[in-house]
Amino acid sequence: MSMLPVLAQVTLLMLNRVGSSILFPLHGNVYPMGFYNVTLNIGQPSKPYFLDPDTGSDLTWLQCDAPCVQCTETPHLLYRPNKNLVPCKDPLCKSLHLHGCKCETPEQCEYEVQYADGSSSFGVLVKGAFSFNFANGEQLKPRLALGLVTLLISITFTNSQFLEIVFKPI
């Protein structure tokens, strides 16, 4: 798949199924730190959550219900994963690791992402249900994989707890 932003990739995948598009209104400001946000419905029943699209990469972040240092404030609830960890032996986990899974515990798929600027994120993979409302009135509720970031090391945030949207159909 091309290197389109993940939300654009999801839109393209869904277009083939329902013949419409999804609009994600973007709010925020480039100054002082470039924080933008969109609202996306996750879970069953679905609830709105506040996503922080990473304008410096193709990642999208969702703050989870955990202690967080220097995190942006959210008008919605914080995401709380419910026993939906992807086990280490799951094919989704194996697809994240080019050189085989190196999970410390078999109950969860762990991963690490390193960026060109020296920052990195560490976390575990979870599964979640999303709710997409299309412009033509159709609704699609795919189950997608999410990365629950347990440690994000960067210039702006340290020891932050976010969810990184990986968008792998399951």
C-alpha angles and dihedrals in degrees: 000000000000124000094258116144109277095248089052089050091052090048091052092048092050095044090068090058105043106017095234141086139246122229120208108189108219119218130183142064136269090225133106098002106353100251116169129172143193131185120239129178115235133174139027107303089028120237129187117257130186114240125198108210109212103232090192095061142009093272129108122204131212119189113233132208098270137099109292133187119213093352123159116256116253128208091209134061118285114253115257114191113221114213091302100128115148109235120235093248093055115114088235089061092047090052090060094055119065093189100040132280118300100186119162091210126031092222095070139041110229126197143176127207121195122196132208092249091060096258121124144182131215127195153117132273121247134176124235142173118241129197117215120187112201128212090245092058097258120130128209125191108192124174109235136180120251131192113228104209112213096178129022117185116191143125093269105033130036128186089358123162114219139144115243113210108227096173101209111159112233 
